[in-house]
Amino acid sequence: MGQQQILLIVLGIIIVGIAIAISIQLFRQGAIDNKRDLLVNECNSLASMAIGYYKKPREFGGGGRSFLGWAIPGSMQSTTTGNYTITIIQQDELEITGTGTEVVTGEDSIEVRTTVTSDSYNTLVIR
C-alpha cells in the first residue's frame, strides 16, 4: 500500500508541474498579444491623425492633400507601449513603424508597420 501512495503522490506532482508550466506559457502569450494590440491601436491612432492632416487644407494647418510636412507628435514618438517612427513619407503615402518597448522573454520584441493612404490605412504585424 505504501508504494501505491508514493506513486500517486509522484503522479500528482508531475500533473501539477505540467499545469504550472502550461499556465506560465499561456500568461506570457497573453502578455505578448496584449502588447501587440496596444501597439497596433497606437499606430492606428497615428494613422488617423495623418489622414486628418492630409485632408485638412493648408490654410488651416493641414497638408492640403499631401502627407509631406506631417510629423508624429512629440508625445507620441515614444510611449510606454512603443517607439514610433516615419519610415516612408511621400505626397500620397506614409508608413509608420512601431516597435514595442517591453520585452517579456527576450524573444518577443514586437514590431508593426502601418501604411497610410489618403483615405485608409493598413497595419501589418512584422513580429
VMD Tcl script that builds the backbone (N, CA, C; Angstrom):
set m [mol new atoms 381]
animate dup $m
set s [atomselect $m all]
$s set {name element resname resid chain x y z} {
  {N N MET 1 A 0.814 -1.192 0.000}
  {CA C MET 1 A 0.000 0.000 0.000}
  {C C MET 1 A 0.858 1.255 0.000}
  {N N GLY 2 A 2.033 1.258 0.600}
  {CA C GLY 2 A 2.917 2.410 0.665}
  {C C GLY 2 A 3.449 2.785 -0.703}
  {N N GLN 3 A 3.793 1.794 -1.536}
  {CA C GLN 3 A 4.312 2.086 -2.872}
  {C C GLN 3 A 3.242 2.739 -3.749}
  {N N GLN 4 A 2.029 2.315 -3.601}
  {CA C GLN 4 A 0.937 2.877 -4.383}
  {C C GLN 4 A 0.718 4.348 -4.000}
  {N N GLN 5 A 0.803 4.672 -2.732}
  {CA C GLN 5 A 0.627 6.047 -2.284}
  {C C GLN 5 A 1.769 6.945 -2.805}
  {N N ILE 6 A 2.995 6.441 -2.756}
  {CA C ILE 6 A 4.133 7.204 -3.277}
  {C C ILE 6 A 3.964 7.432 -4.774}
  {N N LEU 7 A 3.522 6.411 -5.482}
  {CA C LEU 7 A 3.292 6.532 -6.918}
  {C C LEU 7 A 2.224 7.588 -7.212}
  {N N LEU 8 A 1.153 7.611 -6.443}
  {CA C LEU 8 A 0.097 8.610 -6.638}
  {C C LEU 8 A 0.603 10.018 -6.309}
  {N N ILE 9 A 1.437 10.151 -5.289}
  {CA C ILE 9 A 1.996 11.461 -4.947}
  {C C ILE 9 A 2.904 11.948 -6.074}
  {N N VAL 10 A 3.765 11.089 -6.588}
  {CA C VAL 10 A 4.657 11.452 -7.698}
  {C C VAL 10 A 3.844 11.833 -8.926}
  {N N LEU 11 A 2.825 11.070 -9.230}
  {CA C LEU 11 A 1.957 11.360 -10.370}
  {C C LEU 11 A 1.260 12.707 -10.177}
  {N N GLY 12 A 0.788 12.985 -8.981}
  {CA C GLY 12 A 0.145 14.272 -8.681}
  {C C GLY 12 A 1.110 15.434 -8.856}
  {N N ILE 13 A 2.358 15.264 -8.401}
  {CA C ILE 13 A 3.370 16.314 -8.545}
  {C C ILE 13 A 3.667 16.566 -10.025}
  {N N ILE 14 A 3.749 15.517 -10.801}
  {CA C ILE 14 A 4.010 15.664 -12.242}
  {C C ILE 14 A 2.862 16.417 -12.912}
  {N N ILE 15 A 1.638 16.070 -12.582}
  {CA C ILE 15 A 0.472 16.735 -13.190}
  {C C ILE 15 A 0.433 18.212 -12.801}
  {N N VAL 16 A 0.699 18.518 -11.535}
  {CA C VAL 16 A 0.713 19.915 -11.092}
  {C C VAL 16 A 1.840 20.679 -11.780}
  {N N GLY 17 A 3.003 20.077 -11.933}
  {CA C GLY 17 A 4.129 20.725 -12.626}
  {C C GLY 17 A 3.801 21.043 -14.071}
  {N N ILE 18 A 3.160 20.115 -14.758}
  {CA C ILE 18 A 2.763 20.342 -16.150}
  {C C ILE 18 A 1.732 21.466 -16.226}
  {N N ALA 19 A 0.785 21.472 -15.314}
  {CA C ALA 19 A -0.241 22.518 -15.298}
  {C C ALA 19 A 0.386 23.897 -15.063}
  {N N ILE 20 A 1.357 23.981 -14.168}
  {CA C ILE 20 A 2.025 25.250 -13.906}
  {C C ILE 20 A 2.809 25.710 -15.132}
  {N N ALA 21 A 3.511 24.804 -15.787}
  {CA C ALA 21 A 4.282 25.159 -16.982}
  {C C ALA 21 A 3.363 25.674 -18.095}
  {N N ILE 22 A 2.237 25.028 -18.296}
  {CA C ILE 22 A 1.277 25.464 -19.319}
  {C C ILE 22 A 0.698 26.828 -18.954}
  {N N SER 23 A 0.397 27.035 -17.685}
  {CA C SER 23 A -0.153 28.323 -17.239}
  {C C SER 23 A 0.826 29.462 -17.468}
  {N N ILE 24 A 2.099 29.232 -17.180}
  {CA C ILE 24 A 3.116 30.266 -17.397}
  {C C ILE 24 A 3.212 30.607 -18.879}
  {N N GLN 25 A 3.195 29.608 -19.734}
  {CA C GLN 25 A 3.276 29.841 -21.174}
  {C C GLN 25 A 2.057 30.623 -21.669}
  {N N LEU 26 A 0.863 30.272 -21.186}
  {CA C LEU 26 A -0.353 30.983 -21.583}
  {C C LEU 26 A -0.310 32.433 -21.107}
  {N N PHE 27 A 0.204 32.667 -19.903}
  {CA C PHE 27 A 0.306 34.023 -19.381}
  {C C PHE 27 A 1.260 34.849 -20.238}
  {N N ARG 28 A 2.404 34.303 -20.576}
  {CA C ARG 28 A 3.365 35.018 -21.424}
  {C C ARG 28 A 2.766 35.350 -22.779}
  {N N GLN 29 A 2.092 34.387 -23.388}
  {CA C GLN 29 A 1.488 34.624 -24.699}
  {C C GLN 29 A 0.401 35.686 -24.608}
  {N N GLY 30 A -0.371 35.662 -23.535}
  {CA C GLY 30 A -1.389 36.691 -23.337}
  {C C GLY 30 A -0.780 38.072 -23.195}
  {N N ALA 31 A 0.332 38.173 -22.479}
  {CA C ALA 31 A 1.017 39.454 -22.315}
  {C C ALA 31 A 1.549 39.957 -23.653}
  {N N ILE 32 A 2.108 39.070 -24.453}
  {CA C ILE 32 A 2.627 39.449 -25.767}
  {C C ILE 32 A 1.491 39.922 -26.674}
  {N N ASP 33 A 0.381 39.197 -26.691}
  {CA C ASP 33 A -0.770 39.585 -27.510}
  {C C ASP 33 A -1.321 40.938 -27.082}
  {N N ASN 34 A -1.379 41.166 -25.780}
  {CA C ASN 34 A -1.877 42.438 -25.269}
  {C C ASN 34 A -0.980 43.590 -25.700}
  {N N LYS 35 A 0.333 43.413 -25.598}
  {CA C LYS 35 A 1.272 44.457 -26.021}
  {C C LYS 35 A 1.150 44.717 -27.519}
  {N N ARG 36 A 0.968 43.674 -28.294}
  {CA C ARG 36 A 0.828 43.829 -29.745}
  {C C ARG 36 A -0.441 44.625 -30.067}
  {N N ASP 37 A -1.530 44.322 -29.379}
  {CA C ASP 37 A -2.779 45.046 -29.609}
  {C C ASP 37 A -2.637 46.526 -29.259}
  {N N LEU 38 A -1.957 46.828 -28.156}
  {CA C LEU 38 A -1.745 48.227 -27.774}
  {C C LEU 38 A -0.905 48.961 -28.821}
  {N N LEU 39 A 0.124 48.299 -29.327}
  {CA C LEU 39 A 0.982 48.900 -30.344}
  {C C LEU 39 A 0.201 49.161 -31.635}
  {N N VAL 40 A -0.631 48.204 -32.036}
  {CA C VAL 40 A -1.453 48.372 -33.234}
  {C C VAL 40 A -2.431 49.526 -33.038}
  {N N ASN 41 A -3.057 49.617 -31.863}
  {CA C ASN 41 A -4.011 50.699 -31.601}
  {C C ASN 41 A -3.338 52.066 -31.685}
  {N N GLU 42 A -2.140 52.194 -31.138}
  {CA C GLU 42 A -1.455 53.477 -31.201}
  {C C GLU 42 A -1.035 53.814 -32.636}
  {N N CYS 43 A -0.611 52.818 -33.406}
  {CA C CYS 43 A -0.278 53.061 -34.815}
  {C C CYS 43 A -1.523 53.487 -35.592}
  {N N ASN 44 A -2.657 52.864 -35.308}
  {CA C ASN 44 A -3.901 53.243 -35.974}
  {C C ASN 44 A -4.309 54.671 -35.599}
  {N N SER 45 A -4.068 55.046 -34.360}
  {CA C SER 45 A -4.367 56.408 -33.931}
  {C C SER 45 A -3.490 57.417 -34.677}
  {N N LEU 46 A -2.213 57.098 -34.822}
  {CA C LEU 46 A -1.309 57.959 -35.588}
  {C C LEU 46 A -1.744 58.037 -37.051}
  {N N ALA 47 A -2.186 56.908 -37.606}
  {CA C ALA 47 A -2.650 56.898 -38.995}
  {C C ALA 47 A -3.866 57.804 -39.162}
  {N N SER 48 A -4.771 57.783 -38.201}
  {CA C SER 48 A -5.941 58.664 -38.269}
  {C C SER 48 A -5.531 60.133 -38.207}
  {N N MET 49 A -4.546 60.441 -37.371}
  {CA C MET 49 A -4.044 61.819 -37.309}
  {C C MET 49 A -3.444 62.237 -38.650}
  {N N ALA 50 A -2.693 61.321 -39.266}
  {CA C ALA 50 A -2.048 61.626 -40.549}
  {C C ALA 50 A -3.088 61.859 -41.642}
  {N N ILE 51 A -4.144 61.046 -41.653}
  {CA C ILE 51 A -5.204 61.229 -42.659}
  {C C ILE 51 A -5.901 62.566 -42.436}
  {N N GLY 52 A -6.109 62.925 -41.169}
  {CA C GLY 52 A -6.703 64.229 -40.869}
  {C C GLY 52 A -5.839 65.370 -41.389}
  {N N TYR 53 A -4.525 65.244 -41.216}
  {CA C TYR 53 A -3.589 66.248 -41.725}
  {C C TYR 53 A -3.667 66.295 -43.250}
  {N N TYR 54 A -3.708 65.133 -43.881}
  {CA C TYR 54 A -3.754 65.046 -45.344}
  {C C TYR 54 A -4.984 65.762 -45.899}
  {N N LYS 55 A -6.125 65.567 -45.258}
  {CA C LYS 55 A -7.386 66.104 -45.778}
  {C C LYS 55 A -7.613 67.576 -45.426}
  {N N LYS 56 A -6.921 68.070 -44.413}
  {CA C LYS 56 A -7.123 69.460 -43.989}
  {C C LYS 56 A -6.398 70.404 -44.945}
  {N N PRO 57 A -7.062 71.477 -45.367}
  {CA C PRO 57 A -6.414 72.441 -46.269}
  {C C PRO 57 A -5.195 73.101 -45.605}
  {N N ARG 58 A -4.254 73.516 -46.427}
  {CA C ARG 58 A -3.036 74.160 -45.919}
  {C C ARG 58 A -3.367 75.423 -45.118}
  {N N GLU 59 A -4.415 76.118 -45.523}
  {CA C GLU 59 A -4.801 77.357 -44.847}
  {C C GLU 59 A -5.170 77.113 -43.382}
  {N N PHE 60 A -5.576 75.899 -43.063}
  {CA C PHE 60 A -5.975 75.558 -41.697}
  {C C PHE 60 A -4.932 74.702 -40.977}
  {N N GLY 61 A -3.722 74.657 -41.517}
  {CA C GLY 61 A -2.638 73.931 -40.867}
  {C C GLY 61 A -2.514 72.478 -41.266}
  {N N GLY 62 A -3.131 72.107 -42.359}
  {CA C GLY 62 A -3.057 70.733 -42.833}
  {C C GLY 62 A -2.088 70.579 -43.981}
  {N N GLY 63 A -2.169 69.439 -44.623}
  {CA C GLY 63 A -1.265 69.136 -45.715}
  {C C GLY 63 A -1.791 69.498 -47.082}
  {N N GLY 64 A -3.081 69.794 -47.186}
  {CA C GLY 64 A -3.641 70.138 -48.494}
  {C C GLY 64 A -3.489 69.017 -49.491}
  {N N ARG 65 A -3.942 67.815 -49.125}
  {CA C ARG 65 A -3.876 66.610 -49.955}
  {C C ARG 65 A -2.438 66.115 -50.136}
  {N N SER 66 A -1.637 66.233 -49.058}
  {CA C SER 66 A -0.263 65.740 -49.070}
  {C C SER 66 A 0.142 65.376 -47.645}
  {N N PHE 67 A 0.906 64.289 -47.521}
  {CA C PHE 67 A 1.436 63.897 -46.212}
  {C C PHE 67 A 2.738 64.631 -45.895}
  {N N LEU 68 A 3.347 65.239 -46.909}
  {CA C LEU 68 A 4.609 65.935 -46.700}
  {C C LEU 68 A 4.409 67.033 -45.658}
  {N N GLY 69 A 5.266 67.065 -44.686}
  {CA C GLY 69 A 5.168 68.057 -43.621}
  {C C GLY 69 A 4.558 67.510 -42.338}
  {N N TRP 70 A 3.937 66.340 -42.414}
  {CA C TRP 70 A 3.344 65.760 -41.199}
  {C C TRP 70 A 4.439 65.072 -40.385}
  {N N ALA 71 A 4.338 65.200 -39.096}
  {CA C ALA 71 A 5.292 64.553 -38.204}
  {C C ALA 71 A 4.528 63.938 -37.041}
  {N N ILE 72 A 5.080 62.898 -36.483}
  {CA C ILE 72 A 4.474 62.270 -35.318}
  {C C ILE 72 A 4.568 63.269 -34.165}
  {N N PRO 73 A 3.459 63.515 -33.465}
  {CA C PRO 73 A 3.515 64.438 -32.327}
  {C C PRO 73 A 4.558 63.983 -31.308}
  {N N GLY 74 A 5.225 64.939 -30.681}
  {CA C GLY 74 A 6.296 64.625 -29.737}
  {C C GLY 74 A 5.872 63.691 -28.621}
  {N N SER 75 A 4.642 63.846 -28.143}
  {CA C SER 75 A 4.170 62.990 -27.048}
  {C C SER 75 A 3.897 61.561 -27.503}
  {N N MET 76 A 3.814 61.345 -28.811}
  {CA C MET 76 A 3.517 60.011 -29.338}
  {C C MET 76 A 4.747 59.309 -29.926}
  {N N GLN 77 A 5.866 60.001 -30.028}
  {CA C GLN 77 A 7.054 59.376 -30.610}
  {C C GLN 77 A 7.573 58.241 -29.739}
  {N N SER 78 A 7.455 58.411 -28.445}
  {CA C SER 78 A 7.891 57.377 -27.513}
  {C C SER 78 A 6.889 57.319 -26.364}
  {N N THR 79 A 6.194 56.190 -26.253}
  {CA C THR 79 A 5.213 56.000 -25.189}
  {C C THR 79 A 5.618 54.784 -24.367}
  {N N THR 80 A 4.824 54.476 -23.365}
  {CA C THR 80 A 5.107 53.282 -22.567}
  {C C THR 80 A 4.918 52.017 -23.387}
  {N N THR 81 A 4.129 52.103 -24.435}
  {CA C THR 81 A 3.878 50.946 -25.291}
  {C C THR 81 A 4.972 50.739 -26.317}
  {N N GLY 82 A 5.449 51.815 -26.956}
  {CA C GLY 82 A 6.436 51.645 -28.008}
  {C C GLY 82 A 7.020 52.943 -28.504}
  {N N ASN 83 A 7.912 52.802 -29.461}
  {CA C ASN 83 A 8.545 53.930 -30.144}
  {C C ASN 83 A 8.069 53.936 -31.587}
  {N N TYR 84 A 7.740 55.128 -32.102}
  {CA C TYR 84 A 7.147 55.239 -33.424}
  {C C TYR 84 A 7.995 56.141 -34.301}
  {N N THR 85 A 8.196 55.709 -35.532}
  {CA C THR 85 A 8.960 56.494 -36.496}
  {C C THR 85 A 8.257 56.457 -37.847}
  {N N ILE 86 A 8.507 57.487 -38.640}
  {CA C ILE 86 A 8.015 57.516 -40.016}
  {C C ILE 86 A 9.127 56.947 -40.879}
  {N N THR 87 A 8.836 55.837 -41.556}
  {CA C THR 87 A 9.865 55.210 -42.384}
  {C C THR 87 A 9.774 55.635 -43.840}
  {N N ILE 88 A 8.573 55.956 -44.298}
  {CA C ILE 88 A 8.377 56.451 -45.670}
  {C C ILE 88 A 7.380 57.596 -45.597}
  {N N ILE 89 A 7.718 58.710 -46.224}
  {CA C ILE 89 A 6.755 59.808 -46.335}
  {C C ILE 89 A 6.811 60.342 -47.759}
  {N N GLN 90 A 5.675 60.244 -48.429}
  {CA C GLN 90 A 5.532 60.745 -49.785}
  {C C GLN 90 A 4.279 61.601 -49.820}
  {N N GLN 91 A 4.000 62.199 -50.939}
  {CA C GLN 91 A 2.835 63.066 -51.036}
  {C C GLN 91 A 1.540 62.297 -50.764}
  {N N ASP 92 A 1.417 61.086 -51.292}
  {CA C ASP 92 A 0.158 60.361 -51.158}
  {C C ASP 92 A 0.277 59.069 -50.352}
  {N N GLU 93 A 1.395 58.858 -49.667}
  {CA C GLU 93 A 1.570 57.643 -48.867}
  {C C GLU 93 A 2.520 57.917 -47.710}
  {N N LEU 94 A 2.237 57.226 -46.615}
  {CA C LEU 94 A 3.017 57.390 -45.398}
  {C C LEU 94 A 3.143 56.018 -44.744}
  {N N GLU 95 A 4.301 55.748 -44.174}
  {CA C GLU 95 A 4.489 54.474 -43.474}
  {C C GLU 95 A 5.039 54.749 -42.083}
  {N N ILE 96 A 4.342 54.221 -41.087}
  {CA C ILE 96 A 4.724 54.397 -39.689}
  {C C ILE 96 A 5.133 53.041 -39.140}
  {N N THR 97 A 6.279 52.982 -38.467}
  {CA C THR 97 A 6.740 51.744 -37.840}
  {C C THR 97 A 6.724 51.934 -36.329}
  {N N GLY 98 A 6.098 50.987 -35.653}
  {CA C GLY 98 A 6.059 50.998 -34.199}
  {C C GLY 98 A 6.821 49.802 -33.657}
  {N N THR 99 A 7.691 50.048 -32.684}
  {CA C THR 99 A 8.470 48.986 -32.060}
  {C C THR 99 A 8.160 48.971 -30.575}
  {N N GLY 100 A 7.772 47.814 -30.073}
  {CA C GLY 100 A 7.421 47.683 -28.661}
  {C C GLY 100 A 8.603 47.936 -27.750}
  {N N THR 101 A 8.343 48.539 -26.599}
  {CA C THR 101 A 9.419 48.864 -25.662}
  {C C THR 101 A 9.604 47.793 -24.597}
  {N N GLU 102 A 8.603 46.967 -24.382}
  {CA C GLU 102 A 8.680 45.980 -23.309}
  {C C GLU 102 A 8.888 44.588 -23.892}
  {N N VAL 103 A 9.822 43.859 -23.305}
  {CA C VAL 103 A 10.116 42.503 -23.749}
  {C C VAL 103 A 9.938 41.578 -22.551}
  {N N VAL 104 A 9.129 40.529 -22.706}
  {CA C VAL 104 A 8.856 39.609 -21.607}
  {C C VAL 104 A 9.928 38.530 -21.514}
  {N N THR 105 A 10.249 37.882 -22.632}
  {CA C THR 105 A 11.160 36.738 -22.590}
  {C C THR 105 A 12.466 36.951 -23.336}
  {N N GLY 106 A 12.658 38.075 -23.965}
  {CA C GLY 106 A 13.879 38.316 -24.725}
  {C C GLY 106 A 13.731 37.960 -26.189}
  {N N GLU 107 A 12.686 37.248 -26.550}
  {CA C GLU 107 A 12.472 36.844 -27.934}
  {C C GLU 107 A 11.140 37.344 -28.473}
  {N N ASP 108 A 10.477 38.219 -27.735}
  {CA C ASP 108 A 9.145 38.639 -28.137}
  {C C ASP 108 A 9.081 40.127 -28.459}
  {N N SER 109 A 10.127 40.667 -29.050}
  {CA C SER 109 A 10.109 42.055 -29.477}
  {C C SER 109 A 9.005 42.213 -30.515}
  {N N ILE 110 A 8.223 43.252 -30.372}
  {CA C ILE 110 A 7.061 43.441 -31.231}
  {C C ILE 110 A 7.322 44.602 -32.178}
  {N N GLU 111 A 6.964 44.424 -33.438}
  {CA C GLU 111 A 7.102 45.488 -34.429}
  {C C GLU 111 A 5.913 45.435 -35.365}
  {N N VAL 112 A 5.307 46.595 -35.616}
  {CA C VAL 112 A 4.196 46.696 -36.553}
  {C C VAL 112 A 4.474 47.821 -37.537}
  {N N ARG 113 A 3.917 47.689 -38.719}
  {CA C ARG 113 A 4.099 48.691 -39.762}
  {C C ARG 113 A 2.720 49.067 -40.292}
  {N N THR 114 A 2.442 50.367 -40.281}
  {CA C THR 114 A 1.155 50.874 -40.754}
  {C C THR 114 A 1.380 51.703 -42.006}
  {N N THR 115 A 0.736 51.316 -43.089}
  {CA C THR 115 A 0.805 52.051 -44.348}
  {C C THR 115 A -0.453 52.902 -44.457}
  {N N VAL 116 A -0.271 54.199 -44.640}
  {CA C VAL 116 A -1.380 55.148 -44.666}
  {C C VAL 116 A -1.498 55.732 -46.060}
  {N N THR 117 A -2.723 55.724 -46.593}
  {CA C THR 117 A -3.005 56.396 -47.862}
  {C C THR 117 A -4.020 57.502 -47.584}
  {N N SER 118 A -4.485 58.139 -48.622}
  {CA C SER 118 A -5.350 59.305 -48.459}
  {C C SER 118 A -6.645 59.020 -47.702}
  {N N ASP 119 A -7.156 57.815 -47.787}
  {CA C ASP 119 A -8.441 57.540 -47.140}
  {C C ASP 119 A -8.475 56.234 -46.350}
  {N N SER 120 A -7.339 55.570 -46.195}
  {CA C SER 120 A -7.345 54.314 -45.441}
  {C C SER 120 A -5.950 54.029 -44.893}
  {N N TYR 121 A -5.898 53.031 -44.032}
  {CA C TYR 121 A -4.618 52.582 -43.511}
  {C C TYR 121 A -4.680 51.077 -43.287}
  {N N ASN 122 A -3.506 50.457 -43.345}
  {CA C ASN 122 A -3.401 49.017 -43.188}
  {C C ASN 122 A -2.230 48.731 -42.256}
  {N N THR 123 A -2.475 47.959 -41.203}
  {CA C THR 123 A -1.435 47.657 -40.242}
  {C C THR 123 A -1.012 46.205 -40.408}
  {N N LEU 124 A 0.294 45.996 -40.485}
  {CA C LEU 124 A 0.877 44.671 -40.660}
  {C C LEU 124 A 1.781 44.386 -39.462}
  {N N VAL 125 A 1.576 43.241 -38.822}
  {CA C VAL 125 A 2.415 42.845 -37.698}
  {C C VAL 125 A 3.666 42.167 -38.263}
  {N N ILE 126 A 4.824 42.772 -38.010}
  {CA C ILE 126 A 6.081 42.246 -38.535}
  {C C ILE 126 A 6.576 41.098 -37.663}
  {N N ARG 127 A 6.589 41.312 -36.368}
  {CA C ARG 127 A 6.977 40.254 -35.434}
  {C C ARG 127 A 6.347 40.494 -34.091}
}
mol reanalyze $m
mol bondsrecalc $m
mol representation Tube
mol addrep $m
